[in-house]
Amino acid sequence: MKVGQAVAKILKMEGFEHIIGFPLNHLVDPAAEEGIRFIKTRTERVAINMIDAIARVTGGNKLGISVSQHNQGIENAYAGIAQAWDDSTPLLMLPMAPPKRRVTMQPSFSAVKNLREITKWVDTMFFPEQAVEQMRRAFTYLRSGRPGPVVIEIPVDLYNEEIDDSSFNYKPVKRLRSAGDPVDVRETVKALIAAEKPIIRAGQGILFAGATDELIELAEILAIPVFTTLNGKSAFPENHPLFVGNGNRTRPEMLMPFLERADLVFAIGSSCTKETFTTIIPDDKRVIQSTIDERDLNKDYPLEQAIIGDAKLVLQQMIEEAKLQLGSAGKKDSSALKKEIKAAKDAWLAKWMPKLTSNETPINPYRLIWDMNNTFDKEKTIVTHDAGNTRDQITPFYEPTVPYSYIGWGKSTTLGSSLGFAMGAKMAYPDKLSVGLCGDAGFGMVGMDFETAIRENIPVLMIIANNSVMGTYSKHHPIATEKYGLNKMSGNYVKVAEGLGGYAENVTDPNEIIPALERGKKAVESGQAALLNFVTIEEPDFSK
């Protein structure tokens, strides 16, 4: 068989039903022969966002694959791959490469040279016999250790070279997990029981390990409040009485008092990196961390104790250890703590209720978010934000109640990613409503790929909070804003969406938010991609 056929057979054996990307790529037809559908996007970056989302909303149990042309194709995919790297998402990219003898010749774009810093593994396939070996390594890296993107470039003249059929001995790669050292587990549980006011910081590792149930059980046994990182949003149900907030750079105002008073922070499934879009742990805190990557340990915070292991297996160990150490007591009493959390949450919401229920026009974006929160069926809906104000406004107030019902992202804030994320989530869960909330600047970046959702029958609901400006940029560039209108934007996105063949409407009345959301849902249920353009104010206030 030919190299292209061998790679396609491997993808079929690994369970792939789709390849997402932009042609030309010599893998497309061999994959089609194997029954793997090619989904064509208008831009390579959106294709990467789509396969990124497939992994996020399935905890890595499904993976996405993208292909592209050599040179300009893989160059255009760079931003999407970088975002997957920053957010630790597993995805597979198989771009073409120039002919073997020209792979390293300028001006050819070398994936190996240029993507090494934003991939878990990147390599070039030079010989036919490498096909099985490199694909086996790729799926090993994708299904073990810290998640991340994997890229193998295949030279254009290699696809049609022959592989001896007798050497094709590929077997699908299993997912590998490891538990924690029992001594480390025992000491961690002992410290949490002894602490007077511990708190748990839960990251995206909970989602990739499928460990939400275990996290809830441990928090309830030890009576510990929980907050999530931005990437970990939906890892813990936000209507749970022990939940104190999602820790983006904006957050429920009750989170910081609980974090500041804590005498021990237990971070699990979190890299504990000090970065812009995650609530920072105060420097004076005792910290215990559980992660699958030793490079996270003692990075930004000195640790009192650490556990290396899969979050689900580690939490199972901790639950058993906690029951042993607590003995006949069974579990700590959390009733007073739950009352305190509820009172703090009620006070915070009461403060924000004027904006959350505002009848002002243009529409206040917090009213839009509040109505989304109270309209969508959380168990049947997946929501994601975009970069900028939509992220900072929605994450404190939208409450996912089941895992994988929200895609939180932001370590690399690639504007416009919400569209690709929404489409990828819809592909992973066709029966769920997939919603992307973005601003007018975000949709302007990628809006033509709304046609991809229509053409490829991926009915998503895109919601634009349209204030005709780049929100808050006037404070960063006051002189250029005043002299040249730096922050201003314009455009009729309803006409764009309609022109591309989708359902679209413009909404200016706050009392029409919920009816419009219902109409958008109905359109999606009928198989149409839908866009709702809400005319909003530039809201200056954020919850912190």
GUKESE-831801 format. One line per 8 residues: number of its first residue (from 1); their letters; for each residue y, z, x of C-alpha. Coordinates in steps of 0.02 Angstrom, whole numbers, plus 50000, padded with zeros to 5 digits. Last residue first. Layout:
// residues N
NUM	A	Y Z X | ... $
This chain:
// residues 544
544	KSFDPEEI	52052 52035 49327 | 52080 51939 49166 | 52196 51791 49189 | 52370 51754 49121 | 52470 51594 49151 | 52407 51490 49003 | 52466 51309 49014 | 52461 51273 48828 $
536	TVFNLLAA	52323 51177 48744 | 52288 51010 48658 | 52101 51014 48625 | 52012 50849 48663 | 51836 50851 48593 | 51716 50726 48672 | 51546 50681 48601 | 51390 50594 48666 $
528	QGSEVAKK	51299 50529 48513 | 51117 50562 48469 | 51137 50627 48291 | 51125 50805 48357 | 51269 50765 48473 | 51377 50707 48328 | 51334 50864 48230 | 51380 50973 48378 $
520	GRELAPII	51548 50886 48391 | 51577 50909 48206 | 51537 51094 48222 | 51654 51112 48370 | 51789 51025 48268 | 51764 51144 48122 | 51775 51291 48245 | 51934 51231 48328 $
512	ENPDTVNE	52023 51174 48169 | 52114 51338 48140 | 52190 51319 48313 | 52274 51156 48256 | 52297 51021 48389 | 52125 50939 48398 | 52096 50759 48455 | 51931 50677 48415 $
504	AYGGLGEA	51791 50585 48501 | 51618 50514 48467 | 51561 50398 48605 | 51564 50210 48637 | 51661 50193 48800 | 51817 50146 48703 | 51797 50300 48596 | 51790 50410 48751 $
496	VKVYNGSM	51943 50326 48828 | 52038 50330 48664 | 52005 50516 48650 | 52055 50537 48831 | 52233 50484 48800 | 52318 50506 48968 | 52444 50613 49059 | 52462 50728 49208 $
488	KNLGYKET	52606 50832 49279 | 52586 50957 49421 | 52683 50862 49554 | 52830 50826 49438 | 52931 50753 49583 | 53078 50868 49615 | 53028 51025 49519 | 52843 51012 49557 $
480	AIPHHKSY	52875 50965 49738 | 52983 51120 49758 | 52869 51240 49665 | 52708 51190 49754 | 52588 51338 49737 | 52674 51409 49584 | 52680 51238 49502 | 52494 51218 49532 $
472	TGMVSNNA	52454 51351 49400 | 52363 51225 49288 | 52365 51042 49339 | 52465 50980 49192 | 52441 50888 49028 | 52378 51048 48942 | 52210 50975 48892 | 52067 51097 48871 $
464	IIMLVPIN	51936 50960 48865 | 51767 50992 48784 | 51622 50878 48827 | 51471 50886 48712 | 51318 50799 48783 | 51207 50662 48713 | 51104 50590 48857 | 51053 50422 48786 $
456	ERIATEFD	51069 50323 48948 | 51212 50215 48886 | 51309 50356 48803 | 51290 50486 48941 | 51326 50351 49069 | 51484 50304 48972 | 51547 50481 49003 | 51533 50424 49184 $
448	MGVMGFGA	51705 50346 49162 | 51775 50522 49147 | 51738 50575 49325 | 51904 50627 49404 | 52008 50617 49245 | 51888 50738 49162 | 51930 50868 49294 | 52118 50839 49283 $
440	DGCLGVSL	52115 50851 49093 | 52028 51018 49102 | 51843 51047 49084 | 51716 51132 48973 | 51543 51051 48979 | 51420 51084 48839 | 51234 51049 48825 | 51158 51082 48653 $
432	KDPYAMKA	50973 51110 48676 | 50826 51001 48623 | 50837 50885 48774 | 50817 51032 48896 | 50807 50965 49075 | 50897 50804 49030 | 51030 50901 48937 | 51056 51014 49088 $
424	GMAFGLSS	51079 50860 49198 | 51207 50787 49079 | 51307 50950 49070 | 51304 50967 49259 | 51363 50787 49281 | 51509 50815 49162 | 51553 50987 49231 | 51569 50921 49409 $
416	GLTTSKGW	51745 50855 49377 | 51833 50948 49518 | 51719 50998 49661 | 51746 51184 49680 | 51632 51228 49825 | 51583 51410 49804 | 51616 51375 49620 | 51467 51373 49506 $
408	GIYSYPVT	51409 51459 49347 | 51288 51359 49241 | 51261 51454 49077 | 51110 51464 48964 | 50991 51476 49111 | 50945 51656 49068 | 50978 51720 48891 | 51129 51809 48817 $
400	PEYFPTIQ	51272 51704 48883 | 51439 51788 48846 | 51596 51682 48863 | 51743 51798 48896 | 51754 51834 49083 | 51688 51663 49136 | 51796 51558 49020 | 51971 51578 49092 $
392	DRTNGADH	51935 51568 49278 | 51818 51421 49260 | 51932 51324 49144 | 52079 51364 49258 | 52010 51279 49412 | 51843 51193 49433 | 51739 51149 49281 | 51640 51258 49163 $
384	TVITKEKD	51460 51253 49106 | 51375 51291 48942 | 51192 51280 48891 | 51153 51306 48706 | 50999 51347 48603 | 50981 51533 48640 | 51169 51556 48638 | 51191 51480 48465 $
376	FTNNMDWI	51370 51420 48485 | 51509 51475 48367 | 51567 51646 48427 | 51583 51605 48610 | 51657 51435 48573 | 51785 51519 48460 | 51830 51639 48599 | 51844 51496 48724 $
368	LRYPNIPT	51962 51397 48612 | 52067 51552 48575 | 52075 51585 48762 | 52138 51408 48788 | 52292 51447 48681 | 52318 51300 48565 | 52484 51208 48569 | 52519 51290 48453 $
360	ENSTLKPM	52499 51476 48424 | 52366 51547 48310 | 52302 51671 48439 | 52131 51751 48414 | 52081 51766 48597 | 52263 51784 48649 | 52300 51931 48534 | 52124 51998 48568 $
352	WKALWADK	52153 52023 48754 | 52200 52208 48751 | 52070 52244 48617 | 51941 52156 48725 | 51976 52272 48872 | 51972 52429 48764 | 51809 52377 48682 | 51731 52341 48852 $
344	AAKIEKKL	51782 52510 48921 | 51716 52600 48767 | 51553 52503 48775 | 51530 52543 48959 | 51561 52729 48929 | 51440 52733 48783 | 51308 52646 48889 | 51333 52773 49030 $
336	ASSDKKGA	51313 52919 48910 | 51151 52848 48840 | 51075 52801 49008 | 50949 52943 49027 | 50841 52910 49180 | 50666 52847 49159 | 50487 52911 49149 | 50527 53094 49179 $
328	SGLQLKAE	50340 53119 49209 | 50350 53038 49378 | 50520 52974 49431 | 50455 52923 49603 | 50301 52835 49536 | 50395 52746 49397 | 50527 52691 49522 | 50393 52623 49638 $
320	EIMQQLVL	50317 52518 49500 | 50488 52450 49451 | 50534 52420 49633 | 50379 52317 49666 | 50413 52210 49512 | 50593 52193 49571 | 50535 52132 49741 | 50416 52005 49664 $
312	KADGIIAQ	50552 51935 49551 | 50686 51933 49686 | 50577 51844 49815 | 50578 51941 49977 | 50674 52019 50120 | 50726 52197 50082 | 50874 52284 50163 | 50940 52460 50193 $
304	ELPYDKNL	51105 52541 50238 | 51185 52372 50265 | 51346 52325 50355 | 51437 52199 50246 | 51493 52022 50285 | 51337 51955 50370 | 51229 52110 50385 | 51086 52014 50303 $
296	DREDITSQ	51121 51841 50233 | 51037 51753 50380 | 50876 51845 50336 | 50857 51733 50185 | 50751 51786 50035 | 50873 51922 49984 | 50878 52107 49941 | 51033 52203 49994 $
288	IVRKDDPI	51078 52387 50004 | 51262 52427 50020 | 51357 52590 50046 | 51535 52554 49996 | 51694 52575 50099 | 51725 52389 50118 | 51747 52358 49932 | 51622 52229 49867 $
280	ITTFTEKT	51714 52065 49836 | 51709 51983 49665 | 51650 51805 49692 | 51753 51646 49688 | 51853 51659 49849 | 51719 51709 49971 | 51648 51865 50052 | 51463 51825 50057 $
272	CSSGIAFV	51341 51950 49984 | 51203 51817 49987 | 51147 51874 49815 | 50973 51880 49740 | 50987 52069 49740 | 51137 52175 49784 | 51118 52364 49766 | 51288 52446 49781 $
264	LDARELFP	51292 52635 49812 | 51426 52768 49783 | 51505 52667 49643 | 51682 52718 49591 | 51760 52552 49641 | 51623 52449 49560 | 51634 52537 49392 | 51825 52530 49395 $
256	MLMEPRTR	51817 52346 49448 | 51706 52285 49307 | 51806 52351 49159 | 51940 52217 49179 | 51816 52082 49134 | 51821 51959 49278 | 51927 51831 49370 | 51885 51795 49552 $
248	NGNGVFLP	51710 51780 49476 | 51614 51940 49450 | 51531 51928 49281 | 51546 52093 49191 | 51491 52271 49155 | 51317 52245 49082 | 51222 52405 49041 | 51240 52385 48851 $
240	HNEPFASK	51165 52209 48857 | 51276 52078 48775 | 51300 51991 48942 | 51114 51961 48963 | 51076 51966 49151 | 51047 51807 49255 | 51168 51720 49136 | 51305 51708 49271 $
232	GNLTTFVP	51221 51718 49442 | 51329 51583 49521 | 51484 51681 49472 | 51405 51843 49532 | 51329 51962 49407 | 51367 52142 49360 | 51243 52277 49317 | 51258 52461 49269 $
224	IALIEALE	51116 52575 49325 | 51012 52688 49212 | 50861 52692 49331 | 50731 52637 49203 | 50855 52527 49109 | 50918 52438 49264 | 50739 52412 49325 | 50684 52339 49158 $
216	ILEDTAGA	50833 52222 49144 | 50807 52157 49321 | 50622 52129 49286 | 50660 52028 49130 | 50790 51924 49222 | 50676 51881 49369 | 50646 51694 49353 | 50655 51682 49543 $
208	FLIGQGAR	50786 51545 49540 | 50884 51642 49409 | 50878 51809 49501 | 50924 51719 49662 | 51086 51667 49577 | 51157 51840 49605 | 51143 52015 49534 | 51256 52155 49596 $
200	IIPKEAAI	51182 52321 49539 | 51285 52482 49529 | 51250 52659 49586 | 51345 52811 49523 | 51260 52973 49577 | 51140 52899 49703 | 50974 52989 49729 | 50876 52871 49616 $
192	LAKVTERV	50952 52720 49702 | 50915 52789 49875 | 50733 52825 49834 | 50714 52652 49759 | 50780 52574 49919 | 50670 52682 50031 | 50513 52635 49933 | 50554 52450 49934 $
184	DVPDGASR	50587 52450 50121 | 50421 52537 50152 | 50330 52418 50036 | 50395 52266 50136 | 50455 52142 50007 | 50357 52007 49917 | 50341 51825 49969 | 50349 51665 49869 $
176	LRKVPKYN	50284 51488 49893 | 50293 51347 49766 | 50146 51229 49779 | 50153 51057 49859 | 50068 50911 49774 | 49927 50831 49876 | 49948 50675 49982 | 49800 50593 50069 $
168	FSSDDIEE	49863 50416 50094 | 49779 50381 50261 | 49637 50280 50180 | 49764 50165 50098 | 49828 50110 50267 | 50016 50104 50247 | 50103 49935 50251 | 50285 49897 50285 $
160	NYLDVPIE	50384 49844 50133 | 50497 49998 50122 | 50527 50004 50310 | 50653 49861 50326 | 50786 49950 50221 | 50776 50107 50326 | 50726 50265 50229 | 50843 50414 50231 $
152	IVVPGPRG	50765 50582 50193 | 50881 50715 50120 | 50841 50893 50066 | 50966 51000 49970 | 50952 51190 49969 | 50852 51337 49905 | 50820 51486 50020 | 50636 51504 50057 $
144	SRLYTFAR	50504 51392 49979 | 50496 51252 49852 | 50621 51126 49920 | 50568 51155 50100 | 50385 51125 50057 | 50436 50977 49950 | 50522 50893 50097 | 50381 50934 50219 $
136	RMQEVAQE	50254 50846 50108 | 50373 50699 50088 | 50391 50690 50277 | 50204 50690 50312 | 50156 50568 50174 | 50288 50440 50224 | 50276 50467 50412 | 50129 50345 50429 $
128	PFFMTDVW	50246 50202 50385 | 50361 50237 50535 | 50548 50271 50548 | 50582 50396 50408 | 50750 50476 50448 | 50780 50662 50431 | 50881 50793 50339 | 50832 50974 50305 $
120	KTIERLNK	50921 51119 50221 | 51071 51007 50201 | 51259 51022 50221 | 51278 51037 50411 | 51152 50901 50451 | 51231 50779 50330 | 51330 50671 50453 | 51210 50649 50598 $
112	VASFSPQM	51050 50637 50497 | 51131 50535 50360 | 51190 50407 50488 | 51326 50295 50420 | 51320 50127 50511 | 51484 50085 50597 | 51420 50104 50733 | 51238 50087 50780 $
104	TVRRKPPA	51122 50234 50750 | 51020 50159 50609 | 51034 49982 50681 | 50858 49953 50751 | 50781 50034 50598 | 50873 49927 50473 | 51015 50023 50388 | 50966 50175 50285 $
96	MPLMLLPT	50918 50189 50103 | 50953 50352 50016 | 50816 50474 49964 | 50903 50633 49900 | 50801 50783 49843 | 50878 50937 49763 | 50868 51124 49787 | 51027 51222 49750 $
88	SDDWAQAI	51103 51346 49873 | 51282 51347 49802 | 51364 51286 49963 | 51223 51162 49993 | 51228 51095 49815 | 51417 51075 49833 | 51397 50982 49997 | 51269 50866 49917 $
80	GAYANEIG	51391 50824 49778 | 51534 50793 49900 | 51428 50680 50011 | 51362 50565 49875 | 51495 50434 49908 | 51441 50421 50091 | 51260 50403 50035 | 51307 50249 49936 $
72	QNHQSVSI	51435 50176 50057 | 51315 50174 50206 | 51142 50150 50131 | 51123 50122 49946 | 51078 50267 49835 | 50937 50374 49772 | 50932 50538 49676 | 50794 50662 49639 $
64	GLKNGGTV	50793 50812 49524 | 50681 50963 49531 | 50599 51059 49391 | 50536 51236 49419 | 50693 51266 49522 | 50755 51401 49405 | 50752 51275 49263 | 50939 51273 49227 $
56	RAIADIMN	50987 51265 49411 | 50861 51132 49463 | 50913 51009 49328 | 51095 51049 49363 | 51086 50988 49544 | 51000 50829 49484 | 51150 50793 49373 | 51282 50843 49501 $
48	IAVRETRT	51199 50724 49625 | 51211 50580 49501 | 51393 50626 49470 | 51427 50609 49657 | 51343 50439 49664 | 51464 50363 49539 | 51437 50252 49387 | 51269 50327 49347 $
40	KIFRIGEE	51106 50232 49330 | 50953 50320 49263 | 50791 50248 49334 | 50635 50293 49236 | 50477 50339 49329 | 50328 50247 49252 | 50238 50216 49417 | 50294 50034 49417 $
32	AAPDVLHN	50471 50099 49389 | 50454 50201 49548 | 50404 50045 49645 | 50556 49958 49568 | 50685 50092 49612 | 50626 50132 49788 | 50714 49983 49866 | 50886 50054 49825 $
24	LPFGIIHE	51035 49955 49761 | 51073 50046 49647 | 51164 50202 49590 | 51076 50364 49557 | 50956 50463 49450 | 50768 50451 49467 | 50673 50511 49316 | 50500 50572 49263 $
16	FGEMKLIK	50456 50667 49421 | 50295 50767 49416 | 50252 50788 49600 | 50112 50660 49583 | 50239 50535 49517 | 50354 50567 49664 | 50206 50544 49782 | 50162 50379 49699 $
8	AVAQGVKM	50342 50321 49722 | 50337 50366 49908 | 50175 50269 49931 | 50241 50117 49836 | 50398 50111 49943 | 50293 50126 50102 | 50182 49980 50050 | 50000 50000 50000 $
